[in-house]
Amino acid sequence: MNKPKVFGIAGWKNSGKTGLAVRLVEEFTRRGYSISTIKHAHHDFDIDKVGADSYRHRQAGAHEVTIVSGTRYAIMHELRGAPEPTFEEILSRLAPCDLVLIEGYKREQIPKIEARRLEAANREPLAPTDPFISAIAADHPVAEAFLPVFDINDTSAIADFIAAIVELAAK
């Protein structure tokens, strides 16, 4: 199988990563592309509801629980003490698509844009120490002149930049 095209959105907490990711998914989808996303969480999370049948299956010890309906399906994989899967392992489980947008995984060696907002929890720039950051999207003026800088709300221009970087075929 061909390796999917990937592009990341990196930044500190409250830097605007999720908002930018959502706008980019909408923009690329509007342009006719099939988009998948991977979001890395740094904390314990659960997409299941306590008391639901699937939750009860996991609590009973199931390794994987798959929930299927006429509109979607989800597979929950319990690590049960095993190490977190690598980025490549997660990527390999996705169905084919035109582009995978990655939110988080700020240290992964993939092309990415750094999101910056004045309200971010940490304002230390990532770009100077990460050669994989190819641009900055910010809600304020940025001094670094060595990378392209976009207004974080200029979704169309950022999508054009990403499409060029990953060499997305025209639709």
N, C-alpha and C positions, 0 to 999 in steps of 0.2 A: 504494500500500500504506500502511496506517496505520502510524505510527511506534510502535514497541514501547514499553511502559512500562519505564523503567529506574530502578534504585536502586543506588547505590554503597556500597562499604565501603572507607573510606580509613584509613590509619594507617602508621606507620613499620614497619620490619622487626621481626619478632617481636612485633607488637602484637596478634596474635590474628585477623587478617583472614581467613586461610584456614579456620581452625576455625569461625569465625562463618559464613562463606559456606557451608561444607558443612552445618552444622546448619540454616541457613535454606533451602537447597535441599531437604533432607529434610523440613522442616516444611511448606513450601509444597506440595511434592509430595504429602505425606500429606493435605493439605487439598484436593487435586484440581487444583492448578494445573500448567500446563506452564511449566517454568522453563529458561532458558538462562543461561549464564554467559560472561563475558569476563574473562580474567585477563591483566593487563599484566605482562610480565617486563622488568626493567631490564638484563638481561644476555643474552648469546647463549645460545640454548637449542636443543635438538634433540629431537624426539619419535621420531625414527627410529633404527634400530640400524645400526651400521656393518656393511656386508656384505649387508644385506637388499636385495632387488630394488629396492624403492622408493628406498633410499639410493643405490644405484648409478645409478638414473635421474636423481636430483638431481645427483649428482657428474658425470654426463655432460653436464649443462647444462640439464635440463628446467626450464621456467618454473614449471609447476605439476605436481604428482604427486598423483594420487588413488588411494587404496587402498580397495577395496570388498570387503566380505564380507557374509554373510547376517545379521550382527548389527550392523555399523556401517560408516561410511566416514569417511575423513579426507582433507582436501585440504591439502597443504603447498604454500605459495606462496613461492618463493625471491625475495627482493627484489633480489639481485644488484646491490647498490649504490644502488638506488632508495630514496627516503625511506620511512620507516615510514609505513604508512597511517594516516589520521586515525581518531579514535574513530568518527566518523559513517560512514566508509567500512566499517569492520569491522562496525558495527551493521547496516548495510544488507545485509550478506551472510548474516545469520542468518535461519533459517526463522521464520515467525510463532510466537509463544508468548504466554503471559499476562504474563510478567515476565522481564526480563534483569537478573541481578545482576552488578554490575561489581566486580571486585577489583583494586585499584590505580587507576590513572588519577586520583590524588588531586587533581590540579588541574583536572579536567574539570568543566564547569559543569552538573552533574546533582545531584539530591538525593542525599545520602549520610549515612551514620552513621560517626562516627570511632571506630575500635577502639583501646583503650588497655589495655596490660598493664604491670605493674611491670617485667617482664623485657624490655620493648621496647628496641631498639638506641638509640632516640632518644625522649626523653619530652617533647619540646617539643610543647605542644598545637597542633593544626591549626585547631580550631574558631574561635579568636578572629580569625583572618585569612581564613577561608573562609565566606562567607555561604551557601554551598550545603550546609554541614553542618547537618543538622536535628536531630541527637541525638548522644549519646555513649554508647558501650557500654564499660564498664571493669570490671576485676577489683579495683578499689580505690575509695575515696571520691574524688569529683570536686568541686572547689570551684566551678566555673562554675555559676551558678544561672540563666543565661539560656537554657539548652537542657535538654530532657528528658535524664535520665541513666538508663541501664539497666545491670543486672548483665549482663556480657558472656555469661553462661551462661543468661540468661532468654530463650531462643530464642522461645518462644511470644509473649511480650510484645513483643519486637523485631519479629517477623513481623506482629503486629497493627498496630504503629506504621507499618511499611513499607506494609502493605496500605491503611491510611488515607491516607498521604501520596500514593501513586501512584493511589489510587482504584481498587483492584482490585475487580472485580465479585464479589459473593458467589458461592460454589460450593455 
